[in-house]
Amino acid sequence: MPHSKNHDLYSLDLTGASFVKACGGPCTEGCVTLARIGADAWALGDSKRPGAEPLRFTTEELSVAGIDPTRFGLTI
């Protein structure tokens, strides 16, 4: 069962979320997309699977996973 804080992240509305891409190399095979969806909430998507529901993370969880929003041009 998901942690209750993570469950709350999935209740946040993605309407109007502005996803930006970060690529490890040429973006020919798809890129990771990231959007801030709250004060301490992020949505992480995959440009190769645009119809898939983005995963949701707190800022701390992104950091632990080695994902830096500044690489996407976003501020923490």
Secondary structure, DSSP 4 states (H G I P E B T S, - for coil): ---HHHHHHTTS--TT---EEE-SS-TTS--EEEEEEETTEEEEEETT-TTSPPEEE-HHHHHHTT--GGGGT---
